[in-house]
């Protein structure tokens, strides 16, 4: 079981507890956490997180390759296969990263902005 995160905070269940997920939803929560956390920001677990925050400093022609590398590194050790990574302009100098995964017997898709 994993706790749901939304905008960096745990989601309350309305009864004084927190929303929990199982199966593919739990896997998706772990994946989102690993992709959104900055790699090295947890001193006791320096391998947790990604370097997707660095995409803005990458040359445009190398961003997709860098994004694929950052996603693969962040998800190493998770029971998922990264099927595809695509990028699009999110405006304001931000980049939208869309990741297609397979895991828990399902195809999963997520999008985040960096």
DSSP file (Angstrom, degrees, kcal/mol; ACC not computed):
  #  RESIDUE AA STRUCTURE BP1 BP2  ACC     N-H-->O    O-->H-N    N-H-->O    O-->H-N    TCO  KAPPA ALPHA  PHI   PSI    X-CA   Y-CA   Z-CA
    1    1 A X              0   0    0      0, 0.0     2,-0.3     0, 0.0    21,-0.2   0.000 360.0 360.0 360.0 140.6    0.0    0.0    0.0
    2    2 A X  E     -A   21   0A   0     19,-1.8    19,-2.5     0, 0.0     2,-0.3  -0.918 360.0-118.2-124.4 150.9    1.2    3.5   -0.8
    3    3 A X  E     -A   20   0A   0     -2,-0.3    17,-0.2    17,-0.2     2,-0.2  -0.710  34.7-114.2 -86.3 140.3   -0.1    6.9    0.3
    4    4 A X        -     0   0    0     15,-2.4     7,-1.7    -2,-0.3     2,-0.4  -0.532  28.6-160.6 -75.0 137.2   -1.4    9.2   -2.3
    5    5 A X  E     +B   10   0B   0     -2,-0.2     2,-0.4     5,-0.2     5,-0.2  -0.950  11.3 178.4-115.8 140.3    0.5   12.4   -3.0
    6    6 A X  E >  S-B    9   0B   0      3,-2.9     3,-1.8    -2,-0.4    -2,-0.0  -0.954  74.7 -14.5-141.7 122.6   -1.0   15.4   -4.8
    7    7 A X  T 3  S-     0   0    0     -2,-0.4     3,-0.1     1,-0.3    -1,-0.0   0.843 129.5 -52.8  53.7  37.5    1.1   18.6   -5.3
    8    8 A X  T 3  S+     0   0    0      1,-0.2     2,-0.3     0, 0.0    -1,-0.3   0.453 120.1  98.0  83.8   0.9    3.7   17.4   -2.8
    9    9 A X  E <  S-B    6   0B   0     -3,-1.8    -3,-2.9     0, 0.0    -1,-0.2  -0.895  78.1-106.6-121.6 151.6    1.2   16.7    0.0
   10   10 A X  E     -B    5   0B   0     -2,-0.3     2,-0.6    -5,-0.2    -5,-0.2  -0.476  39.0-118.0 -70.1 147.4   -0.5   13.5    1.3
   11   11 A X        -     0   0    0     -7,-1.7     8,-3.0     8,-0.3    -7,-0.2  -0.785  24.1-133.2 -93.5 121.1   -4.2   13.4    0.4
   12   12 A X  B     -C   18   0C   0     -2,-0.6     6,-0.3     6,-0.2    -1,-0.0  -0.408   1.4-145.0 -71.6 149.0   -6.5   13.3    3.4
   13   13 A X        -     0   0    0      4,-1.8     5,-0.2    -2,-0.1    -1,-0.1   0.423  40.7-111.9 -94.3   2.0   -9.3   10.8    3.4
   14   14 A X  S    S+     0   0    0      3,-0.4     4,-0.1     1,-0.0    -2,-0.1   0.425 105.7  78.0  85.4  -2.1  -11.8   13.0    5.2
   15   15 A X  S    S-     0   0    0      2,-0.1     3,-0.1     0, 0.0    -1,-0.0   0.110 121.0 -85.3-123.7  18.9  -11.8   10.8    8.3
   16   16 A X  S    S+     0   0    0      1,-0.3     2,-0.1     0, 0.0    -4,-0.0   0.436 104.2  87.5  91.6  -0.6   -8.5   12.0    9.9
   17   17 A X  S    S-     0   0    0      1,-0.0    -4,-1.8    -6,-0.0    -3,-0.4  -0.335  77.1 -98.3-113.1-162.5   -6.4    9.5    7.9
   18   18 A X  B     -C   12   0C   0     -6,-0.3    -6,-0.2    -5,-0.2     2,-0.2  -0.920  34.4-102.9-124.4 149.0   -4.8    9.5    4.5
   19   19 A X        -     0   0    0     -8,-3.0   -15,-2.4    -2,-0.3     2,-0.3  -0.516  40.2-164.1 -71.6 132.6   -5.8    8.0    1.1
   20   20 A X  E     -A    3   0A   0     -2,-0.2     2,-0.3   -17,-0.2   -17,-0.2  -0.830   3.9-158.9-117.4 156.3   -4.0    4.8    0.3
   21   21 A X  E     -A    2   0A   0    -19,-2.5   -19,-1.8    -2,-0.3     2,-0.3  -0.899   2.1-161.1-132.4 162.2   -3.7    2.9   -2.9
   22   22 A X    >>  -     0   0    0     -2,-0.3     3,-1.3   -21,-0.2     4,-0.7  -0.889  52.9  -2.3-135.8 166.0   -2.9   -0.7   -4.0
   23   23 A X  H 3> S-     0   0    0     -2,-0.3     4,-2.1     1,-0.3     5,-0.2  -0.231 128.7  -0.5  59.1-131.1   -1.7   -2.6   -7.1
   24   24 A X  H 3> S+     0   0    0      1,-0.2     4,-2.5     2,-0.2    -1,-0.3   0.838 134.7  55.6 -63.4 -34.5   -1.2   -0.5  -10.2
   25   25 A X  H <> S+     0   0    0     -3,-1.3     4,-2.0     2,-0.2    -1,-0.2   0.905 108.0  48.5 -64.8 -40.3   -2.3    2.7   -8.4
   26   26 A X  H  X S+     0   0    0     -4,-0.7     4,-2.2     2,-0.2    -2,-0.2   0.904 111.1  50.6 -65.2 -41.1    0.4    2.1   -5.7
   27   27 A X  H  X S+     0   0    0     -4,-2.1     4,-2.6     1,-0.2    -2,-0.2   0.920 109.1  51.1 -61.4 -44.1    3.0    1.5   -8.4
   28   28 A X  H  X S+     0   0    0     -4,-2.5     4,-2.7     1,-0.2    -1,-0.2   0.880 108.3  52.3 -62.5 -38.3    2.0    4.7  -10.1
   29   29 A X  H  X S+     0   0    0     -4,-2.0     4,-2.4     2,-0.2    -1,-0.2   0.915 110.5  47.6 -63.9 -42.7    2.3    6.6   -6.8
   30   30 A X  H  X S+     0   0    0     -4,-2.2     4,-2.5     2,-0.2    -2,-0.2   0.917 112.5  49.5 -63.2 -42.8    5.8    5.3   -6.3
   31   31 A X  H  X S+     0   0    0     -4,-2.6     4,-2.3     2,-0.2     5,-0.2   0.936 111.2  48.8 -62.7 -47.2    6.8    6.1   -9.9
   32   32 A X  H  X S+     0   0    0     -4,-2.7     4,-2.4     1,-0.2     5,-0.3   0.912 111.1  51.0 -59.0 -42.9    5.4    9.7   -9.5
   33   33 A X  H  X S+     0   0    0     -4,-2.4     4,-2.2     1,-0.2    -1,-0.2   0.941 111.4  47.1 -60.1 -47.4    7.3   10.1   -6.3
   34   34 A X  H  < S+     0   0    0     -4,-2.5    -1,-0.2     1,-0.2    -2,-0.2   0.850 115.4  45.5 -64.7 -34.7   10.6    8.9   -7.9
   35   35 A X  H  < S+     0   0    0     -4,-2.3    17,-0.3    -5,-0.2    -1,-0.2   0.827 116.6  43.7 -79.0 -31.1   10.2   11.2  -10.9
   36   36 A X  H  < S+     0   0    0     -4,-2.4    -2,-0.2    -5,-0.2     2,-0.2   0.795  95.8  85.2 -85.8 -29.2    9.2   14.3   -9.0
   37   37 A X  S  < S-     0   0    0     -4,-2.2    13,-3.0    -5,-0.3     2,-0.4  -0.494  86.8-113.4 -73.5 141.1   11.7   14.1   -6.2
   38   38 A X  B >   -d   50   0D   0     11,-0.2     3,-2.1    -2,-0.2     4,-0.2  -0.613  36.0-109.4 -75.1 128.6   15.1   15.6   -6.9
   39   39 A X  T 3  S+     0   0    0     11,-2.7    10,-0.2    -2,-0.4     8,-0.1  -0.342 103.4  19.9 -58.7 131.1   17.8   13.0   -7.0
   40   40 A X  T 3  S+     0   0    0      8,-1.1    -1,-0.3     6,-0.5     6,-0.1   0.420  87.6 114.2  89.9  -0.5   20.1   13.3   -4.0
   41   41 A X    <   +     0   0    0     -3,-2.1     2,-0.7     7,-0.4    -2,-0.1   0.607  66.6  66.0 -80.7  -9.9   17.6   15.3   -1.9
   42   42 A X  S >  S-     0   0    0      3,-0.3     3,-1.6     6,-0.3     6,-0.2  -0.902  72.4-160.5-110.5 101.8   17.3   12.4    0.6
   43   43 A X  G >  S+     0   0    0     -2,-0.7     3,-0.5     1,-0.3    -1,-0.1   0.806  90.9  47.3 -54.1 -34.7   20.7   12.1    2.3
   44   44 A X  G 3  S+     0   0    0      1,-0.3    -1,-0.3     2,-0.1     2,-0.1   0.674 123.9  33.3 -82.5 -15.7   20.0    8.5    3.6
   45   45 A X  G X   +     0   0    0     -3,-1.6     3,-1.9     1,-0.1    -5,-0.3  -0.551  68.1 164.6-134.5  67.5   18.7    7.4    0.1
   46   46 A X  T <  S+     0   0    0     -3,-0.5    -6,-0.5     1,-0.3    -5,-0.1   0.680  72.4  62.9 -64.6 -17.0   20.7    9.4   -2.4
   47   47 A X  T 3  S+     0   0    0     -8,-0.1     2,-0.3    -7,-0.1    -1,-0.3   0.567  82.5  98.7 -83.9  -8.3   19.7    7.1   -5.3
   48   48 A X  S <  S+     0   0    0     -3,-1.9    -8,-1.1    -6,-0.2    -7,-0.4  -0.614  71.1  28.8 -81.1 136.4   16.0    8.1   -4.9
   49   49 A X  S    S-     0   0    0     25,-0.3     2,-0.3    -2,-0.3   -11,-0.2  -0.485  75.9 -94.7 111.9-179.9   14.6   10.7   -7.3
   50   50 A X  B     -d   38   0D   0    -13,-3.0   -11,-2.7    -2,-0.2     3,-0.2  -0.815  11.4-131.8-131.4 171.1   15.3   12.0  -10.8
   51   51 A X    >   +     0   0    0     -2,-0.3     3,-2.2   -13,-0.2     4,-0.2   0.044  68.4 119.5-109.2  22.4   17.3   14.7  -12.5
   52   52 A X  G >   +     0   0    0    -17,-0.3     3,-2.0     1,-0.3     4,-0.3   0.782  62.5  72.7 -58.3 -26.7   14.3   15.8  -14.7
   53   53 A X  G >  S+     0   0    0      1,-0.3     3,-0.5    -3,-0.2    -1,-0.3   0.703  88.7  63.6 -60.7 -18.2   14.6   19.2  -13.1
   54   54 A X  G X> S+     0   0    0     -3,-2.2     3,-1.6     1,-0.2     4,-0.5   0.526  72.9  95.3 -83.6  -6.7   17.8   19.6  -15.2
   55   55 A X  G X4 S+     0   0    0     -3,-2.0     3,-1.4     1,-0.3    -1,-0.2   0.847  75.9  61.6 -56.1 -36.8   15.9   19.4  -18.5
   56   56 A X  G <4 S+     0   0    0     -3,-0.5    -1,-0.3     1,-0.3    -2,-0.1   0.765 104.1  48.8 -62.1 -25.6   15.7   23.2  -18.8
   57   57 A X  G <4 S+     0   0    0     -3,-1.6    -1,-0.3    -4,-0.1     2,-0.2   0.491  92.5  96.7 -93.8  -3.2   19.5   23.5  -18.9
   58   58 A X  S << S-     0   0    0     -3,-1.4     5,-0.1    -4,-0.5     2,-0.0  -0.596  88.4-101.3 -81.3 145.3   19.9   20.9  -21.6
   59   59 A X    >>  -     0   0    0     -2,-0.2     3,-2.0     1,-0.1     4,-0.7  -0.407  34.7-115.4 -61.5 144.6   20.2   22.0  -25.2
   60   60 A X  G >4 S+     0   0    0      1,-0.3     3,-1.0     2,-0.2     4,-0.5   0.857 114.7  56.1 -50.6 -41.3   16.9   21.6  -27.0
   61   61 A X  G 34 S+     0   0    0      1,-0.2    -1,-0.3     2,-0.1     4,-0.2   0.698 112.9  41.8 -68.8 -17.9   18.3   18.9  -29.4
   62   62 A X  G <> S+     0   0    0     -3,-2.0     4,-2.3     1,-0.1    -1,-0.2   0.398  86.9  94.0-107.8   1.7   19.4   16.8  -26.4
   63   63 A X  H <X S+     0   0    0     -3,-1.0     4,-3.0    -4,-0.7     5,-0.2   0.904  83.7  49.6 -64.8 -43.3   16.4   17.1  -24.1
   64   64 A X  H  > S+     0   0    0     -4,-0.5     4,-2.4     2,-0.2    -1,-0.2   0.932 113.2  46.7 -63.8 -44.7   14.6   14.0  -25.2
   65   65 A X  H  > S+     0   0    0     -4,-0.2     4,-2.0     1,-0.2    -1,-0.2   0.918 114.5  47.8 -61.7 -43.7   17.6   11.8  -24.9
   66   66 A X  H  X S+     0   0    0     -4,-2.3     4,-3.0     2,-0.2    -2,-0.2   0.910 110.2  52.3 -64.0 -42.3   18.4   13.3  -21.4
   67   67 A X  H  X S+     0   0    0     -4,-3.0     4,-2.6     1,-0.2     5,-0.2   0.917 108.8  50.2 -61.0 -43.7   14.7   12.8  -20.3
   68   68 A X  H  X S+     0   0    0     -4,-2.4     4,-2.2     1,-0.2    -1,-0.2   0.910 113.0  46.7 -61.0 -41.6   14.8    9.2  -21.3
   69   69 A X  H  X S+     0   0    0     -4,-2.0     4,-2.5     2,-0.2    -2,-0.2   0.932 112.5  49.0 -65.6 -45.9   18.0    8.7  -19.4
   70   70 A X  H  X S+     0   0    0     -4,-3.0     4,-2.2     1,-0.2    -2,-0.2   0.889 112.6  48.0 -63.1 -39.7   16.7   10.5  -16.3
   71   71 A X  H  X S+     0   0    0     -4,-2.6     4,-2.0    -5,-0.2    -1,-0.2   0.935 112.0  49.2 -66.3 -46.0   13.5    8.5  -16.3
   72   72 A X  H  X S+     0   0    0     -4,-2.2     4,-0.5    -5,-0.2    -2,-0.2   0.913 113.1  47.0 -60.4 -43.4   15.3    5.2  -16.6
   73   73 A X  H >< S+     0   0    0     -4,-2.5     3,-0.8     1,-0.2    -1,-0.2   0.908 112.0  50.1 -65.3 -41.7   17.7    6.1  -13.8
   74   74 A X  H 3< S+     0   0    0     -4,-2.2   -25,-0.3     1,-0.2    -1,-0.2   0.835 114.3  44.2 -66.6 -32.3   14.9    7.2  -11.5
   75   75 A X  H >< S+     0   0    0     -4,-2.0     3,-2.3    -5,-0.1     5,-0.3   0.398  78.8 126.3 -97.9   3.4   12.9    4.1  -12.0
   76   76 A X  T << S+     0   0    0     -3,-0.8     3,-0.1    -4,-0.5    -3,-0.0  -0.427  76.7  27.1 -59.3 130.5   15.7    1.6  -11.7
   77   77 A X  T 3  S+     0   0    0      1,-0.4    -1,-0.3    -2,-0.1     2,-0.2   0.212  96.9 110.7  97.9 -14.5   14.7   -0.9   -9.1
   78   78 A X  S <  S-     0   0    0     -3,-2.3     2,-1.8     2,-0.1    -1,-0.4  -0.642  80.4-114.3 -88.8 153.1   10.9   -0.5   -9.7
   79   79 A X  S    S+     0   0    0     -2,-0.2    25,-0.5    -3,-0.1     2,-0.3  -0.392  80.6 104.6 -85.0  60.1    8.9   -3.3  -11.3
   80   80 A X        -     0   0    0     -2,-1.8     2,-0.5    -5,-0.3    23,-0.2  -0.947  60.4-141.8-136.3 156.9    8.2   -1.3  -14.4
   81   81 A X  E     -E  102   0E   0     21,-2.4    21,-1.9    -2,-0.3     2,-0.7  -0.990  21.9-134.3-116.2 127.7    9.3   -1.2  -18.0
   82   82 A X  E     +E  101   0E   0     -2,-0.5    19,-0.2    19,-0.2     3,-0.1  -0.736  26.0 177.5 -82.5 116.1    9.6    2.3  -19.6
   83   83 A X  E     -     0   0E   0     17,-2.6     2,-0.3    -2,-0.7    18,-0.2   0.863  61.3 -11.0 -87.2 -40.9    7.9    2.0  -23.0
   84   84 A X  E     -E  100   0E   0     16,-1.5    16,-2.9     2,-0.0     2,-0.4  -0.990  48.1-158.6-160.4 151.0    8.2    5.6  -24.2
   85   85 A X  E     +E   99   0E   0     -2,-0.3     2,-0.3    14,-0.2    14,-0.2  -0.997  18.9 178.8-132.2 128.3    9.1    9.1  -23.0
   86   86 A X  E     -E   98   0E   0     12,-2.5    12,-2.8    -2,-0.4     2,-0.3  -0.939  11.9-150.9-129.3 155.0    7.9   12.2  -24.9
   87   87 A X  E     +E   97   0E   0     -2,-0.3     2,-0.3    10,-0.2    10,-0.2  -0.906  14.5 172.8-122.9 150.0    8.3   15.9  -24.3
   88   88 A X  E     -E   96   0E   0      8,-1.8     8,-3.1    -2,-0.3     2,-0.4  -0.975  41.4 -92.5-148.7 161.1    6.2   18.9  -25.2
   89   89 A X  E     -E   95   0E   0     -2,-0.3     6,-0.2     6,-0.2     3,-0.1  -0.606  29.9-174.0 -76.2 126.8    6.4   22.6  -24.4
   90   90 A X  E     -     0   0E   0      4,-2.5     5,-0.2    -2,-0.4    -1,-0.1   0.348  45.5-111.2-101.8   4.2    4.3   23.4  -21.3
   91   91 A X  E >  S+E   94   0E   0      3,-0.6     3,-1.5     5,-0.0    -1,-0.2   0.188  93.2  59.9  82.7 154.5    4.8   27.2  -21.6
   92   92 A X  T 3  S-     0   0    0      1,-0.3     3,-0.1    -3,-0.1    -1,-0.0   0.781 132.3 -60.3  63.8  27.9    6.8   29.6  -19.5
   93   93 A X  T 3  S+     0   0    0      1,-0.3    -1,-0.3   -37,-0.0     2,-0.2   0.570 106.7 130.0  77.9   7.7   10.0   27.7  -20.1
   94   94 A X  E <   -E   91   0E   0     -3,-1.5    -4,-2.5    19,-0.0    -3,-0.6  -0.647  48.6-142.1 -97.4 154.8    8.6   24.5  -18.6
   95   95 A X  E     -E   89   0E   0     -2,-0.2    19,-3.1    -6,-0.2     2,-0.5  -0.953   5.1-143.0-118.9 132.4    8.7   21.1  -20.2
   96   96 A X  E     -EF  88 113E   0     -8,-3.1    -8,-1.8    -2,-0.4     2,-0.5  -0.836  16.5-160.4 -92.9 128.2    5.9   18.5  -20.0
   97   97 A X  E     -EF  87 112E   0     15,-3.5    15,-2.3    -2,-0.5     2,-0.5  -0.944   4.1-167.0-111.9 122.5    7.2   15.0  -19.7
   98   98 A X  E     -EF  86 111E   0    -12,-2.8   -12,-2.5    -2,-0.5     2,-0.5  -0.945   5.8-167.6-111.5 129.6    4.9   12.1  -20.7
   99   99 A X  E     -EF  85 110E   0     11,-2.8    11,-2.1    -2,-0.5     2,-0.5  -0.966   9.1-159.5-122.2 127.9    5.9    8.6  -19.7
  100  100 A X  E     +EF  84 109E   0    -16,-2.9   -17,-2.6    -2,-0.5   -16,-1.5  -0.924  24.3 172.1-104.6 128.3    4.4    5.3  -20.9
  101  101 A X  E     -EF  82 108E   0      7,-3.4     7,-2.9    -2,-0.5     2,-0.4  -0.858  27.3-147.3-130.7 161.6    5.0    2.4  -18.6
  102  102 A X  E     +EF  81 107E   0    -21,-1.9   -21,-2.4    -2,-0.3     2,-0.3  -0.998  39.6 126.9-129.8 136.0    4.0   -1.2  -18.2
  103  103 A X  E >   + F   0 106E   0      3,-2.7     3,-2.1    -2,-0.4   -23,-0.1  -0.934  56.2  33.9-176.8 157.2    3.9   -2.8  -14.8
  104  104 A X  T 3  S-     0   0    0    -25,-0.5   -80,-0.2     1,-0.3     3,-0.1   0.804 129.8 -63.9  55.5  29.4    1.5   -4.7  -12.5
  105  105 A X  T 3  S+     0   0    0      1,-0.2     2,-0.3   -81,-0.0    -1,-0.3   0.638 118.8  95.4  72.9  13.6    0.2   -6.3  -15.7
  106  106 A X  E <  S-F  103   0E   0     -3,-2.1    -3,-2.7   -82,-0.0     2,-0.5  -0.911  76.5-115.9-134.0 159.5   -1.1   -3.0  -17.0
  107  107 A X  E     -F  102   0E   0     -2,-0.3     2,-0.3    -5,-0.2    -5,-0.3  -0.849  37.6-167.2 -92.1 129.8    0.0   -0.1  -19.2
  108  108 A X  E     -F  101   0E   0     -7,-2.9    -7,-3.4    -2,-0.5     2,-0.4  -0.887   8.8-168.3-120.3 150.3    0.3    3.0  -17.2
  109  109 A X  E     +F  100   0E   0     -2,-0.3     2,-0.3    -9,-0.2    -9,-0.2  -0.998   8.6 172.4-137.9 140.3    0.7    6.6  -18.4
  110  110 A X  E     -F   99   0E   0    -11,-2.1   -11,-2.8    -2,-0.4     2,-0.4  -0.989  14.0-157.8-146.3 156.4    1.6    9.7  -16.5
  111  111 A X  E     +F   98   0E   0     -2,-0.3     2,-0.3   -13,-0.2   -13,-0.2  -1.000  14.3 171.7-136.3 134.1    2.5   13.3  -17.3
  112  112 A X  E     -F   97   0E   0    -15,-2.3   -15,-3.5    -2,-0.4     2,-0.5  -0.968  24.4-131.7-139.0 157.0    4.4   15.8  -15.2
  113  113 A X  E      F   96   0E   0     -2,-0.3   -17,-0.2   -17,-0.2    -2,-0.0  -0.921 360.0 360.0-113.4 132.0    5.7   19.3  -15.8
  114  114 A X              0   0    0    -19,-3.1   -58,-0.2    -2,-0.5   -18,-0.2   0.330 360.0 360.0-126.1 360.0    9.3   20.3  -15.0
